[in-house]
Amino acid sequence: MSSNYRLLSVILFVYFMAWSFSFSLFPIWLSQEVGLNSAKVGIIFSINSIMALLVMPCYGILQDKLGLQKTLLYFIAFFIMLIGPFVSFVYAPLLQTQFYLAAILGGAVFSCAFLAGVGTLESYVDKQSRSTNFEFGKARMWGSLGWAMASYFAGLSFNLSPSLNYWLSSIAAVCLIGFLAFVKVAQNQREIAPSRTFSPVKQLTAFFKIAGLWRLSVFVIGVSCIYAVFDQQFAIYYTSFFDTPEQGREFFGYLTSAQVILEAAILYLAVKWVNYVGIKNSLLLSGVLMAIRTYCSGIVSDCISISLLKLLHAIELPLMLIALFKYINMHFDARYSAMIYIIGFQFTTQLVASMLAVAVGVVYDHVGFALAYQYLGLVICVFIVLSLFTLKKDVIKTNHEQLV
């Protein structure tokens, strides 16, 4: 196994650990520490999504331009370093006095560090996997383990000090920069050689002319986007099943840790499963699991059942992630792989989430989480049926086509 595989696995581990410290309990921090209601939490998520929309196209275009150069990854790591001091000295105080200014600043920092950064890092690792011949899923597994480790301690550290988790993210970023320095950049693949002429407008124009992109968008918008909105404030709903918020936070941390460990194990096996079942079928199956979790979360009434439903995420995410990268590699030009993943998937998810987060937050306040989750689950079911007809069937692609 190449040294880059080991280094990138560690980088994914540290990056997702930093992200988990900052975001696994983020809605709980907004609700219980800052004191925001569901509507305002929805506004925060909406603005985060809008800011991510502005960053993602830039990241996607630049990463395809840079190929395997690490410049953009260093830029992302720098913003993660800012998380601790930013949240403690700027974001938290401003949320009490200048809510919308805080939301905009927070959206910018969080997007540069995580919301847009994660797609860039995953796309980079995918490019490296095709350049140095290792399976993306096996490297991505370590990202899940990093999230699991941080989630295990996040509830405890939150109870010690609500801002401690954000400082732990900053510390992790220092380690991230150190590991990035040792990643080797190959120059023997045409895909990774930067172009001398670079026009963002031409790149975006070429992107939107890609044939068949709309077919994937139906699945992304109707399934993964609606599911993302459902999951935004799930932590708040989960803690309501316990006697005290402190107990809910602690158990949510343990559950998330267990879920992500299971997710990592399934990521390791998902490649063989996707190859056996088929790429299109795997995407549809992941959507069915999302619909089940979303709808059933609105009808269960005890902490054990809601916890078991949460564990479904450990199956659906690996299936969708591996199948999505394989679908992109199978049906689209490899030169646009980063743009398709970051803009076609990550960007679209944030776009729809930004439009729905506030409205869904208001629905939570008026009809409650349970009924709202049932409605969202039914919407996902409709789009799964549509995706059955819009997603392209699997085709065989030659090695030459994969690298061009």
C-alpha positions as CSV (number, residue, x, y, z in Angstrom):
1,M,0.0,0.0,0.0
2,S,1.4,3.4,-0.9
3,S,2.6,5.9,1.6
4,N,0.1,8.4,0.3
5,Y,-2.7,6.0,1.2
6,R,-1.5,5.9,4.8
7,L,-1.0,9.7,5.0
8,L,-4.3,10.5,3.4
9,S,-6.1,8.1,5.7
10,V,-4.5,9.9,8.7
11,I,-5.5,13.2,7.2
12,L,-9.1,12.1,6.8
13,F,-9.1,10.8,10.4
14,V,-7.8,14.2,11.8
15,Y,-10.0,16.3,9.5
16,F,-13.2,14.5,10.4
17,M,-12.2,14.5,14.1
18,A,-11.9,18.3,13.9
19,W,-15.3,18.5,12.1
20,S,-17.0,16.3,14.6
21,F,-15.7,18.3,17.6
22,S,-17.2,21.4,16.0
23,F,-20.4,20.1,14.5
24,S,-21.6,16.9,16.1
25,L,-23.3,18.9,18.9
26,F,-23.6,22.2,17.0
27,P,-27.4,22.3,17.0
28,I,-27.4,21.5,20.7
29,W,-24.9,24.2,21.4
30,L,-27.1,26.7,19.5
31,S,-30.2,25.6,21.3
32,Q,-29.1,24.9,24.8
33,E,-26.0,27.1,25.3
34,V,-26.8,30.1,23.1
35,G,-30.6,29.8,23.7
36,L,-31.9,29.9,20.1
37,N,-35.3,28.5,19.1
38,S,-35.8,26.1,16.2
39,A,-36.6,28.9,13.8
40,K,-33.4,30.7,14.5
41,V,-31.4,27.5,14.5
42,G,-32.9,27.0,11.0
43,I,-31.8,30.5,10.0
44,I,-28.2,29.6,11.1
45,F,-28.2,26.4,9.0
46,S,-29.7,28.3,6.1
47,I,-27.1,31.0,6.1
48,N,-24.4,28.4,6.6
49,S,-25.7,26.7,3.5
50,I,-25.8,30.0,1.5
51,M,-22.3,30.8,2.4
52,A,-21.2,27.3,1.4
53,L,-22.9,27.9,-1.9
54,L,-20.6,30.8,-2.5
55,V,-17.4,28.9,-1.6
56,M,-18.1,25.5,-3.2
57,P,-17.9,26.5,-6.9
58,C,-14.6,28.3,-6.2
59,Y,-13.3,25.2,-4.4
60,G,-14.5,22.8,-7.2
61,I,-13.0,24.9,-10.0
62,L,-9.7,25.5,-8.2
63,Q,-9.2,21.9,-7.2
64,D,-9.7,20.7,-10.8
65,K,-7.3,23.4,-11.8
66,L,-4.7,22.4,-9.1
67,G,-5.1,18.7,-9.7
68,L,-3.1,17.0,-6.9
69,Q,-1.4,20.1,-5.6
70,K,-2.1,20.7,-1.9
71,T,-2.5,24.5,-1.8
72,L,-6.3,24.5,-1.3
73,L,-6.0,21.9,1.5
74,Y,-3.6,24.1,3.4
75,F,-6.1,27.0,3.0
76,I,-8.9,24.8,4.5
77,A,-6.7,23.7,7.4
78,F,-5.9,27.4,8.2
79,F,-9.6,28.1,8.6
80,I,-10.0,25.1,10.9
81,M,-7.3,26.6,13.1
82,L,-9.4,29.7,13.5
83,I,-12.5,27.8,14.8
84,G,-11.6,27.9,18.5
85,P,-10.8,31.6,19.0
86,F,-13.5,32.6,16.4
87,V,-16.3,30.8,18.2
88,S,-15.2,31.8,21.7
89,F,-14.4,35.5,21.1
90,V,-16.5,36.5,18.0
91,Y,-19.3,34.1,17.1
92,A,-20.9,33.3,20.5
93,P,-20.9,36.9,21.8
94,L,-22.3,38.3,18.4
95,L,-25.1,35.7,18.3
96,Q,-26.5,37.4,21.4
97,T,-26.1,41.0,20.2
98,Q,-25.8,41.0,16.3
99,F,-27.5,37.7,15.3
100,Y,-27.4,38.1,11.5
101,L,-23.9,39.5,11.4
102,A,-22.8,36.5,13.5
103,A,-24.6,34.1,11.3
104,I,-22.9,35.5,8.1
105,L,-19.4,35.5,9.7
106,G,-20.0,32.0,11.1
107,G,-21.3,30.7,7.8
108,A,-18.2,32.1,6.0
109,V,-15.7,30.5,8.4
110,F,-17.6,27.2,8.8
111,S,-18.0,26.9,5.0
112,C,-14.3,27.5,4.2
113,A,-13.3,25.0,6.9
114,F,-15.9,22.2,6.7
115,L,-19.1,22.7,4.7
116,A,-17.3,23.3,1.5
117,G,-13.9,21.9,2.6
118,V,-15.1,18.3,3.1
119,G,-16.1,17.8,-0.5
120,T,-12.7,19.3,-1.6
121,L,-10.8,16.9,0.6
122,E,-12.8,13.8,-0.4
123,S,-12.5,14.7,-4.1
124,Y,-8.7,15.2,-3.6
125,V,-8.4,11.7,-2.0
126,D,-10.5,10.2,-4.8
127,K,-8.1,11.7,-7.4
128,Q,-5.1,10.3,-5.4
129,S,-6.8,6.9,-5.2
130,R,-7.0,6.7,-9.0
131,S,-3.5,8.0,-9.4
132,T,-1.8,5.7,-6.9
133,N,-4.2,2.7,-7.1
134,F,-6.0,2.4,-3.8
135,E,-9.7,2.2,-3.0
136,F,-11.2,5.5,-1.9
137,G,-13.6,3.7,0.5
138,K,-10.8,2.2,2.5
139,A,-9.2,5.6,3.0
140,R,-12.5,7.3,3.7
141,M,-13.2,4.7,6.4
142,W,-10.6,6.5,8.6
143,G,-12.5,9.7,8.3
144,S,-15.5,8.0,9.9
145,L,-13.3,6.6,12.7
146,G,-12.0,10.1,13.3
147,W,-15.6,11.4,13.6
148,A,-16.4,8.5,15.9
149,M,-13.5,9.2,18.3
150,A,-14.4,12.9,18.6
151,S,-18.1,12.1,19.0
152,Y,-17.3,9.8,21.9
153,F,-15.7,12.6,23.9
154,A,-17.8,15.5,22.5
155,G,-20.7,15.1,24.9
156,L,-18.3,14.9,27.9
157,S,-16.2,17.8,26.9
158,F,-19.4,19.9,26.1
159,N,-20.6,19.2,29.7
160,L,-17.2,20.4,31.0
161,S,-17.1,23.5,28.8
162,P,-19.4,24.2,25.8
163,S,-16.6,25.9,23.9
164,L,-13.9,23.3,24.6
165,N,-14.8,21.2,21.5
166,Y,-14.1,24.2,19.2
167,W,-10.6,24.6,20.6
168,L,-10.0,20.9,20.1
169,S,-10.8,21.4,16.4
170,S,-8.1,24.1,16.2
171,I,-5.5,21.8,17.8
172,A,-6.4,19.1,15.3
173,A,-5.9,21.6,12.4
174,V,-2.2,22.0,13.5
175,C,-1.7,18.2,13.2
176,L,-3.5,18.3,9.8
177,I,-1.0,20.8,8.4
178,G,1.9,18.7,9.6
179,F,0.6,15.5,7.9
180,L,-0.3,17.4,4.6
181,A,3.4,18.4,4.3
182,F,4.4,14.8,3.8
183,V,1.9,13.9,1.1
184,K,3.6,13.3,-2.2
185,V,2.3,14.9,-5.4
186,A,2.6,12.8,-8.5
187,Q,3.0,14.4,-11.9
188,N,2.5,11.4,-14.2
189,Q,-1.2,11.6,-14.8
190,R,-2.8,13.9,-17.4
191,E,-5.7,14.6,-15.0
192,I,-3.5,16.0,-12.3
193,A,-1.4,18.4,-14.5
194,P,-2.7,21.9,-14.0
195,S,-3.7,23.8,-17.1
196,R,-1.8,26.9,-18.1
197,T,-4.9,28.7,-19.2
198,F,-7.7,29.0,-16.6
199,S,-11.1,30.6,-17.0
200,P,-13.6,30.1,-14.2
201,V,-16.4,31.3,-16.5
202,K,-15.5,28.7,-19.2
203,Q,-15.1,26.0,-16.5
204,L,-18.6,26.7,-15.1
205,T,-20.1,26.9,-18.6
206,A,-18.6,23.6,-19.5
207,F,-19.8,22.1,-16.3
208,F,-23.5,23.0,-16.8
209,K,-23.3,21.6,-20.4
210,I,-22.3,18.2,-19.1
211,A,-24.8,15.7,-20.5
212,G,-26.8,13.7,-18.0
213,L,-26.0,15.9,-15.0
214,W,-29.7,16.6,-14.4
215,R,-30.4,12.9,-13.9
216,L,-28.1,12.8,-10.9
217,S,-29.6,16.1,-9.7
218,V,-33.0,14.5,-9.2
219,F,-31.6,12.1,-6.7
220,V,-29.4,14.7,-5.0
221,I,-32.2,17.3,-4.6
222,G,-35.1,15.0,-3.7
223,V,-33.3,12.5,-1.5
224,S,-29.9,13.5,-0.1
225,C,-30.9,17.2,0.3
226,I,-34.2,16.5,2.1
227,Y,-32.4,14.0,4.3
228,A,-29.7,16.6,5.1
229,V,-32.4,19.1,6.2
230,F,-34.0,16.3,8.4
231,D,-30.6,15.6,10.0
232,Q,-29.7,19.3,10.8
233,Q,-31.7,19.5,14.0
234,F,-32.0,15.8,14.8
235,A,-29.7,16.1,17.8
236,I,-32.2,18.5,19.5
237,Y,-35.0,16.1,18.9
238,Y,-33.0,13.2,20.2
239,T,-32.2,14.8,23.5
240,S,-35.9,15.3,24.2
241,F,-36.2,11.5,24.7
242,F,-34.1,11.8,27.9
243,D,-34.8,13.1,31.4
244,T,-32.2,15.9,31.2
245,P,-30.4,17.8,28.4
246,E,-27.1,16.8,29.9
247,Q,-28.0,13.1,29.8
248,G,-29.3,13.5,26.2
249,R,-26.1,15.2,25.1
250,E,-23.9,12.5,26.7
251,F,-25.9,9.6,25.2
252,F,-26.0,11.3,21.8
253,G,-22.2,11.5,21.8
254,Y,-21.9,7.8,22.6
255,L,-24.5,6.9,20.0
256,T,-22.8,9.0,17.3
257,S,-19.5,7.4,18.1
258,A,-20.9,3.9,17.9
259,Q,-22.7,4.8,14.6
260,V,-19.6,6.1,13.0
261,I,-17.5,3.1,14.1
262,L,-20.1,0.9,12.4
263,E,-20.1,3.3,9.4
264,A,-16.3,2.9,9.1
265,A,-16.6,-0.9,9.1
266,I,-19.3,-0.7,6.4
267,L,-17.2,1.7,4.4
268,Y,-14.5,-0.9,4.2
269,L,-17.0,-3.4,2.9
270,A,-19.1,-1.1,0.8
271,V,-16.9,-1.2,-2.3
272,K,-17.5,-5.0,-2.7
273,W,-21.2,-4.5,-1.9
274,V,-21.6,-1.7,-4.5
275,N,-19.8,-3.7,-7.1
276,Y,-22.0,-6.7,-6.4
277,V,-25.4,-4.9,-6.2
278,G,-24.6,-2.3,-8.9
279,I,-24.0,1.4,-8.7
280,K,-27.5,2.6,-9.5
281,N,-29.2,0.1,-7.2
282,S,-26.8,1.1,-4.4
283,L,-27.8,4.7,-4.7
284,L,-31.5,3.8,-4.7
285,L,-31.0,1.5,-1.7
286,S,-29.3,4.3,0.3
287,G,-32.3,6.5,-0.5
288,V,-34.7,3.9,0.8
289,L,-32.8,3.7,4.1
290,M,-32.9,7.5,4.4
291,A,-36.6,7.5,3.8
292,I,-37.1,4.8,6.5
293,R,-35.0,6.6,9.0
294,T,-36.7,10.0,8.4
295,Y,-40.3,8.7,8.4
296,C,-39.9,6.3,11.3
297,S,-38.1,8.9,13.5
298,G,-41.5,10.7,13.6
299,I,-43.5,7.7,14.8
300,V,-41.2,6.1,17.5
301,S,-41.6,7.2,21.1
302,D,-38.7,5.8,23.1
303,C,-35.0,6.4,23.2
304,I,-34.0,2.8,22.2
305,S,-36.0,2.9,18.9
306,I,-34.8,6.4,18.0
307,S,-31.2,5.3,18.7
308,L,-31.6,2.2,16.4
309,L,-32.9,4.4,13.6
310,K,-29.9,6.7,14.0
311,L,-27.7,3.7,13.4
312,L,-29.2,3.3,9.9
313,H,-27.0,6.3,9.0
314,A,-24.0,4.0,9.3
315,I,-25.3,1.9,6.4
316,E,-26.9,4.5,4.1
317,L,-23.9,7.0,4.1
318,P,-21.2,4.5,2.9
319,L,-23.5,3.1,0.3
320,M,-24.4,6.5,-1.1
321,L,-20.8,7.9,-0.9
322,I,-19.1,5.0,-2.6
323,A,-21.9,4.6,-5.2
324,L,-21.9,8.4,-5.9
325,F,-18.1,8.5,-6.7
326,K,-18.4,5.4,-8.8
327,Y,-21.5,6.8,-10.6
328,I,-19.6,10.1,-11.4
329,N,-16.5,8.1,-12.6
330,M,-18.7,5.8,-14.7
331,H,-20.9,8.4,-16.4
332,F,-18.8,11.6,-16.6
333,D,-15.4,12.9,-17.8
334,A,-12.8,12.3,-15.0
335,R,-11.4,15.9,-15.6
336,Y,-14.6,17.3,-14.1
337,S,-14.9,14.8,-11.2
338,A,-14.2,17.4,-8.5
339,M,-16.6,19.9,-9.9
340,I,-19.4,17.3,-10.3
341,Y,-18.9,16.1,-6.7
342,I,-18.5,19.5,-5.1
343,I,-20.9,21.5,-7.2
344,G,-23.3,18.8,-8.5
345,F,-23.6,17.1,-5.1
346,Q,-22.3,19.2,-2.2
347,F,-23.3,22.6,-3.7
348,T,-26.8,21.3,-4.7
349,T,-27.3,19.9,-1.2
350,Q,-26.4,23.2,0.4
351,L,-28.6,25.1,-2.0
352,V,-31.7,23.2,-1.3
353,A,-30.9,23.1,2.4
354,S,-30.5,26.9,2.5
355,M,-34.0,27.2,0.9
356,L,-35.7,24.7,3.2
357,A,-33.9,25.1,6.6
358,V,-35.8,28.2,7.7
359,A,-39.2,26.9,6.5
360,V,-38.6,23.5,8.1
361,G,-37.5,25.2,11.3
362,V,-40.8,27.1,11.5
363,V,-42.7,23.8,10.8
364,Y,-40.8,22.3,13.8
365,D,-42.0,25.1,16.0
366,H,-45.6,24.8,14.9
367,V,-46.3,21.1,14.4
368,G,-43.4,19.5,16.2
369,F,-40.5,17.4,15.0
370,A,-42.4,14.1,14.8
371,L,-45.0,15.1,12.3
372,A,-42.5,17.2,10.3
373,Y,-40.3,14.1,10.0
374,Q,-43.2,12.0,8.6
375,Y,-43.8,14.6,5.9
376,L,-40.1,14.8,5.0
377,G,-40.0,11.0,4.8
378,L,-42.9,10.9,2.3
379,V,-41.2,13.5,0.1
380,I,-38.0,11.4,0.0
381,C,-40.1,8.4,-1.1
382,V,-41.5,10.3,-4.1
383,F,-38.1,11.3,-5.3
384,I,-36.8,7.7,-4.9
385,V,-39.4,6.6,-7.4
386,L,-38.5,9.4,-9.8
387,S,-34.8,8.5,-9.5
388,L,-35.6,4.9,-10.4
389,F,-36.3,6.3,-13.9
390,T,-33.8,9.2,-14.2
391,L,-30.6,7.6,-12.9
392,K,-28.5,6.1,-15.7
393,K,-28.0,2.3,-15.8
394,D,-24.5,1.0,-15.1
395,V,-22.1,0.8,-18.0
396,I,-18.6,-0.6,-18.3
397,K,-15.9,2.1,-18.6
398,T,-12.3,1.4,-19.9
399,N,-9.2,2.3,-17.8
400,H,-8.3,4.9,-20.5
401,E,-11.7,6.6,-20.1
402,Q,-11.3,6.7,-16.3
403,L,-8.1,8.6,-16.5
404,V,-8.8,11.1,-19.3
